[in-house]
């Protein structure tokens, strides 16, 4: 069993904290905490949370093809081994500490607001929501890319766009039904999509060198080494997404750290084993491109395994979209409760407690970016999400300084220096994404400039929101908060 450095649960908060952080200052936290106490029966447990996190971060080896194509097998496997150590584990430590100490609605938004103040809290939510517009368009794109391998007519004309819109609509509907449905379905989706890759891992080593001269479908992909690193970062990104549903997790102080570390292990294994197995066959790394796992499976096991991979790819894309709708939609909810967005975003669906207006609003935004293309979507997603993760590491350190006596069932090791140094490697990798985005063209604009404009828009949005009379912390009264029933 995984053992973590738990702190004694009897530790007490700083007495001054009770007066400096009044309930009225953080209404989202107060509403979420009261709802959580009344809602244990409907909460997610460990393995459903691990499965949901798996889909928020990964969804299996689908999407890793461009890493192998850009870096080759050897360097690709090194990238897949080092990225979780340099990128995922620091973020998992961060989420483990803050999600267990502050299991509030809105997750990382609530942490940054509490640690760095209203302005940076707003920027954290802004960056995450804007990044989600590009991130969430990736999964319908992958869904169509894999389905097209089985049914070529799907990609003709506007059919791919129509299918993508339908996928977003169905996922939004499932999320309105509540988190319990998403958690349970994530476990089954994980088992379904893992089965074809498990067969590749078993069958490929039985054909050492047999595919050295295999001919595969031509690809127009131009991803190089840096592009491969960027795709690896995207494949290992999203650990903080699970934090936004903290109030719907049973015993979050204990479960979150365990779920994070188990998820890192599961995700890394799901990437490395299939790639390593295909390396043994001798096939060229140039055979890898977005959606090519289906063709590779046919070479290893025949047409039946190809069909299984395609269906698994469809399941993976849908599962990732489904889980992330649950995560991102809680940000507008928490911001509305804090008075940073109109109160309509705080409305909950009566039967399940799901923020249905926030879900529908976000789904409309995600649909607008369908058709931008996989690589451009990944570039913007990593740049904007990386900036939000940087704020989260800042909040981790700030809370250690401002609230040293905050109850932390799990702590990032190394004391205050450890809290400061743990963000160094992720920030260096973020620098890679900044360098790469400078060479991308998005809607005719330099990728770095495009991303910078979106970041700067958050400053303008904050000013506009509070210039017209918005008041952070003026959310609805706790007594008016409906109790979620998943």
Long-range contacts (C-beta under 8 A, 24 or more apart in sequence): 2-258, 2-261, 2-262, 4-96, 4-257, 4-258, 4-261, 4-410, 5-410, 5-411, 5-413, 6-254, 6-409, 6-410, 7-407, 7-408, 7-409, 7-410, 7-411, 9-253, 9-407, 9-409, 11-405, 11-407, 11-408, 12-405, 12-407, 13-403, 13-405, 13-406, 13-407, 14-403, 14-404, 14-405, 14-406, 17-403, 17-405, 17-406, 21-114, 23-478, 24-473, 25-473, 26-104, 26-110, 26-113, 26-114, 26-338, 26-473, 27-337, 27-338, 27-339, 27-473, 27-474, 27-475, 27-476, 27-477, 27-478, 28-104, 28-105, 28-106, 28-110, 28-333, 28-334, 28-335, 28-337, 28-338, 28-475, 29-102, 29-104, 29-105, 29-110, 29-114, 30-478, 31-105, 31-337, 31-475, 31-476, 31-478, 31-481, 32-103, 32-104, 32-105, 32-106, 32-246, 32-247, 32-334, 32-337, 33-104, 33-247, 34-478, 34-481, 35-105, 35-247, 35-353, 35-481, 35-483, 35-484, 36-103, 36-246, 36-247, 36-248, 38-483, 39-247, 39-248, 39-353, 39-483, 39-484, 39-485, 39-486, 40-250, 42-178, 42-179, 42-180, 42-248, 42-484, 42-485, 42-486, 43-248, 43-249, 43-250, 43-486, 44-179, 44-180, 44-183, 44-245, 44-248, 44-249, 44-250, 45-183, 45-250, 45-255, 46-255, 46-258, 46-259, 46-262, 47-187, 48-183, 48-184, 48-186, 48-187, 49-183, 49-242, 49-249, 49-255, 49-256, 49-259, 50-259, 50-262, 50-263, 50-266, 51-183, 51-186, 51-187, 51-189, 51-190, 52-182, 52-183, 52-186, 52-242, 52-245, 52-323, 52-326, 53-239, 53-241, 53-242, 53-259, 53-260, 53-263, 53-323, 54-186, 54-190, 54-263, 54-266, 54-267, 54-270, 55-186, 55-189, 55-190, 55-316, 55-319, 55-320, 55-322, 55-323, 55-324, 56-238, 56-239, 56-241, 56-242, 56-320, 56-323, 56-324, 56-327, 57-88, 57-235, 57-236, 57-237, 57-238, 57-239, 57-241, 57-263, 57-267, 58-235, 58-236, 58-267, 58-270, 58-271, 58-320, 59-139, 59-193, 59-316, 59-317, 59-319, 59-320, 60-193, 60-194, 60-197, 60-270, 60-312, 60-316, 61-197, 61-270, 61-271, 61-274, 61-275, 61-293, 62-142, 62-146, 62-193, 62-293, 62-312, 62-313, 62-316, 62-317, 63-142, 63-231, 63-234, 63-235, 63-290, 64-231, 64-232, 64-235, 64-271, 64-274, 64-275, 65-288, 65-289, 65-290, 65-291, 65-292, 65-293, 66-221, 66-223, 66-227, 66-228, 66-231, 66-288, 66-289, 66-290, 66-374, 66-375, 67-228, 67-229, 67-231, 67-232, 67-235, 67-275, 68-228, 68-275, 68-278, 68-285, 68-288, 69-219, 69-221, 69-223, 69-228, 69-285, 69-286, 69-288, 69-289, 70-223, 70-224, 70-225, 70-226, 70-227, 70-228, 70-229, 70-231, 71-225, 71-228, 71-229, 71-285, 72-285, 73-275, 73-278, 73-279, 73-285, 75-225, 75-228, 76-228, 76-275, 76-285, 77-272, 77-275, 77-276, 77-279, 79-228, 79-229, 79-232, 80-232, 80-268, 80-271, 80-272, 80-275, 81-268, 81-272, 83-229, 83-232, 83-233, 83-235, 83-236, 83-429, 84-236, 84-264, 84-267, 84-268, 86-425, 86-426, 86-428, 86-429, 87-233, 87-236, 87-237, 87-425, 87-426, 87-429, 88-236, 88-239, 88-264, 88-267, 88-268, 89-264, 90-393, 90-422, 90-423, 90-425, 90-426, 91-239, 91-240, 91-389, 91-392, 91-426, 92-239, 92-260, 92-261, 92-263, 92-264, 93-260, 93-412, 93-422, 94-239, 94-240, 94-392, 94-393, 94-396, 94-412, 94-422, 94-423, 95-239, 95-240, 95-242, 95-243, 95-256, 95-260, 96-256, 96-257, 96-260, 96-261, 96-410, 96-412, 97-257, 97-396, 97-408, 97-410, 97-411, 97-412, 98-243, 98-392, 98-395, 98-396, 98-399, 99-242, 99-243, 99-246, 99-252, 99-256, 99-257, 99-260, 100-252, 100-253, 100-254, 100-256, 100-257, 100-408, 100-409, 100-410, 101-253, 101-399, 101-406, 101-407, 101-408, 101-409, 102-246, 102-406, 103-246, 103-247, 103-249, 103-252, 103-253, 103-256, 104-246, 104-247, 104-334, 105-244, 105-246, 105-247, 105-330, 105-333, 105-334, 105-337, 106-244, 106-330, 106-331, 106-333, 106-334, 106-335, 107-240, 107-241, 107-242, 107-243, 107-244, 107-245, 107-246, 107-327, 107-330, 108-240, 108-243, 108-244, 108-388, 108-392, 108-395, 109-244, 109-331, 109-334, 109-335, 110-334, 111-243, 111-392, 111-395, 111-396, 111-399, 112-391, 112-392, 112-394, 112-395, 113-338, 114-395, 114-399, 115-394, 115-395, 115-396, 115-398, 115-399, 115-402, 116-391, 116-394, 116-395, 116-398, 118-340, 118-472, 118-473, 119-462, 120-391, 120-394, 120-395, 121-338, 121-340, 121-472, 122-335, 122-340, 122-458, 122-461, 122-462, 122-465, 122-472, 123-391, 123-458, 123-459, 123-462, 124-388, 124-391, 124-392, 125-331, 125-334, 125-335, 125-340, 126-457, 126-458, 126-461, 126-462, 127-384, 127-385, 127-387, 127-388, 127-391, 127-455, 127-458, 128-328, 128-331, 128-384, 128-385, 128-388, 129-328, 129-331, 129-332, 129-362, 129-365, 130-384, 130-454, 130-457, 130-458, 131-380, 131-381, 131-384, 131-385, 131-388, 132-324, 132-328, 132-362, 132-365, 132-366, 133-365, 133-366, 133-368, 133-369, 134-369, 134-372, 134-377, 134-380, 134-381, 134-384, 135-324, 135-377, 135-381, 135-385, 136-168, 136-321, 136-324, 136-325, 136-328, 136-362, 136-366, 136-369, 137-164, 137-366, 137-367, 137-369, 137-370, 137-372, 137-377, 138-374, 138-377, 138-378, 138-381, 139-167, 139-317, 139-318, 139-320, 139-321, 139-324, 140-164, 140-165, 140-167, 140-168, 140-317, 140-321, 140-370, 141-370, 141-373, 141-374, 141-377, 142-290, 142-291, 142-313, 142-316, 142-317, 142-374, 143-167, 143-313, 143-314, 143-317, 143-318, 143-321, 145-290, 145-291, 145-313, 145-374, 146-291, 146-294, 146-309, 146-310, 146-313, 146-314, 146-316, 146-317, 147-310, 147-313, 147-314, 148-291, 149-291, 149-294, 149-295, 149-306, 149-310, 149-313, 150-294, 150-307, 150-310, 150-311, 161-370, 161-371, 164-367, 164-370, 165-367, 165-370, 167-317, 167-318, 167-321, 168-321, 168-363, 168-366, 168-367, 169-363, 170-318, 171-318, 171-321, 171-322, 171-325, 171-363, 172-325, 172-359, 172-360, 172-363, 174-322, 174-325, 175-322, 175-325, 175-326, 175-329, 175-354, 175-359, 176-349, 176-352, 176-354, 176-356, 176-359, 177-352, 177-354, 178-351, 178-352, 178-353, 178-354, 178-484, 178-485, 178-486, 179-245, 179-248, 179-326, 179-354, 179-486, 180-486, 181-486, 182-322, 182-323, 182-326, 185-319, 185-322, 186-319, 186-322, 186-323, 189-315, 189-316, 189-318, 189-319, 189-322, 190-319, 192-311, 192-312, 192-315, 193-312, 193-313, 193-315, 193-316, 193-319, 194-270, 194-312, 195-308, 195-312, 196-297, 196-305, 196-308, 196-309, 196-311, 196-312, 197-270, 197-273, 197-274, 197-309, 197-312, 199-297, 199-301, 199-305, 199-308, 200-274, 200-277, 200-278, 200-296, 200-297, 200-300, 200-301, 200-305, 200-309, 201-273, 201-274, 201-277, 203-300, 203-301, 203-305, 204-277, 204-278, 204-280, 204-281, 204-300, 205-277, 205-280, 207-280, 207-281, 207-300, 208-280, 208-281, 208-282, 209-280, 209-281, 209-282, 210-281, 210-282, 211-281, 211-282, 211-283, 211-299, 211-300, 212-281, 212-282, 212-283, 212-284, 214-283, 214-284, 214-287, 214-299, 216-283, 216-287, 216-292, 216-295, 216-296, 216-299, 217-292, 217-295, 219-286, 219-289, 219-292, 221-289, 221-290, 223-375, 226-432, 226-435, 226-436, 227-375, 227-436, 229-429, 229-432, 229-436, 230-378, 230-379, 230-382, 230-432, 230-433, 230-436, 231-378, 233-382, 233-386, 233-429, 233-432, 233-433, 234-378, 234-381, 234-382, 235-271, 236-267, 237-381, 237-382, 237-385, 237-386, 238-324, 238-385, 239-263, 239-264, 240-388, 240-389, 240-392, 241-323, 241-324, 241-327, 241-328, 242-327, 244-327, 244-328, 244-330, 244-331, 244-334, 245-326, 245-327, 245-330, 248-484, 248-486, 253-409, 254-409, 256-410, 257-409, 257-410, 290-374, 325-359, 325-362, 325-363, 328-362, 329-354, 329-355, 329-358, 329-359, 329-362, 330-355, 330-358, 331-358, 332-358, 332-361, 332-362, 333-358, 336-475, 337-475, 337-476, 337-481, 338-472, 338-473, 338-474, 338-475, 339-470, 339-471, 339-472, 339-473, 339-474, 339-475, 340-465, 340-470, 340-472, 343-476, 346-475, 346-476, 348-482, 348-484, 350-482, 351-485, 352-484, 352-485, 352-486, 353-482, 353-483, 353-484, 353-485, 353-486, 354-484, 354-486, 372-442, 375-440, 376-440, 376-442, 376-447, 379-433, 379-436, 379-437, 379-440, 379-442, 379-447, 380-437, 380-442, 380-447, 380-450, 380-451, 380-454, 382-430, 382-433, 383-433, 383-434, 383-437, 383-447, 383-448, 383-451, 384-451, 384-454, 384-455, 386-426, 386-429, 386-430, 386-433, 387-430, 387-455, 389-426, 389-430, 390-423, 390-426, 390-427, 390-430, 393-422, 393-423, 393-426, 393-427, 394-423, 396-422, 396-423, 397-423
